[in-house]
Amino acid sequence: MASSVTILAAMLYASTALAHPQPVIEASLSPSNLAVTWYQAPLAFSTAISTDTTCGWAVSTGQLNTTQCYVLHTYALGLQQNEQHRCTLKVWDGVSDCSGNGTWTTYAIPSGRGTKCVETGVLDGGNFQHKSCVLTCS
């Protein structure tokens, strides 16, 4: 009986010790990804980047990782801003592998709490319009 009381006391101590979250220093230094929502048209952008809450029709959600190249298949994407970091989205036109052989445009995603909508211009699902992007954050 004494051993089960000891085990119960140890479990209770462990559960209270783990109940308080510990700060994660690395997460605040550099985000490895941003939440993204992929959108389709119709959409009227006055410029290539918008702060409107609606970017079009949402077709998918996910994450953009800062270490990967992404092939673009939708007309726009909405990036959730990070409060501590500003990011840049580099979009290549004419290539689907983020290579230097195409022309590219960079879009600033400032730090904040909102969503930034970026027009990619891909209307055919990427069949003939080849575009790709890379996200970097600092």
N, C-alpha and C positions, 0 to 999 in steps of 0.2 A: 504494500500500500504506500509506503514511503517513497518508493521509486516512481510510482505514477504521479504522486504529488510533486516530486522533483521535476519530472518530465513536463507536467502541466505548467509549473512555474517557469521553466526554461522557455516553453513555447509562448507563454504570455509575455515574457521579457522580450523575446525576439520579435513578436508581432508589434509591440509598442515601439521598439527601436526602428523597425522598418516602416512604420506608419508615417514618419516624418520625412518628407522628400529631402534629399540632399541636393544642393545646387550643382549644376553641371557647368563648369567653367568653359569647356570647349564649345558648347552650343552657342554661347554668346559671342565667341570670337569671330566665327565665320560660318554663315549658313551653308549647308551643302546642297540644299534644294529649296525651291519655293513652290507653293501650291499653285496649280494652274488649272484653268477651265478653258477648254477648246470650244470655239464658237463658229457657227456658219452664218452666212448672209441671210436676209438683206440687212444692210447696215450702212449708215451714212457717217463716215469719218470726215471731219473738216481738216484734220491732219492725220498723220500715220499713227499717232498715239492719242489716246483719249482717257479721260478720267470719269467718263459716264459710268453709271452703275450697270447699264445694259450694253453688252458688246455684240449682241445678236442672239441667236438661238444656241443655248448651251447644248453640246452634243457629247461631252465627256469631261471628266475631271481627273486629276492626278498630280504628279510632282515633276518639276524640271530639276534635274540634278546638274550641278555645276561641272561635272567631269564628263558629260556625255554630249554627243551631237544628236540632234533630233531632226528627223525629216518632217516637214510641215505638210499637213493634209487638209487644213481648215483655213477659213478666211481670216480668222482673228484668234487671239488668245488673251486671256485675262490673267495677269500675274498678281498674286497676293503680295503686297509689299511687306518688307521686314522692318521693324521699328528701329533696329540698331544699324542696319547695313543698307547701303545703296548698291544696286546691281545694274548690269548692262546686258542687254540682249542683242547679240550680233546675228543678223539674218542675212544669209547668202541667197542671191538670186541666180538661178540657172544651174545650181548644183545641189545634190541631195546628200553630200558627204562632208559639208562644212570645210571644203578645201579652198585654197586661195585662188583657184582657177576661175571662180565666179566673182561677180561684183557683190558687195555687201553694204548693209546699212546697220548702224548701231542705234539702239534706243535706250535712253537712260530710264531706269526704274528707281526713283528716289526712295529714300527710307520713308516709312510712314505706316499707316494702318489700313489703307484702302486697297483697291484693285486698279491696276493700270491695264488698259486694253491696248493691244498692239495689233494693227492691221497687217496681216501677212500677204493678202491679196490672192491666195490660192483658192480658186473657185471650182476646180475640177477634181478635187481629192488628191492632187499630186500626180495625176496621170501624165499631163503634158507640161504643167507648171511645176518646175523643180525648185524647191526652196528648202533650206535647212537652217538650224539655229543652234547657238551655244549661249548659255547663261554664265556670267561671271559676277561675283559679288565681292565687295571689300568692306 
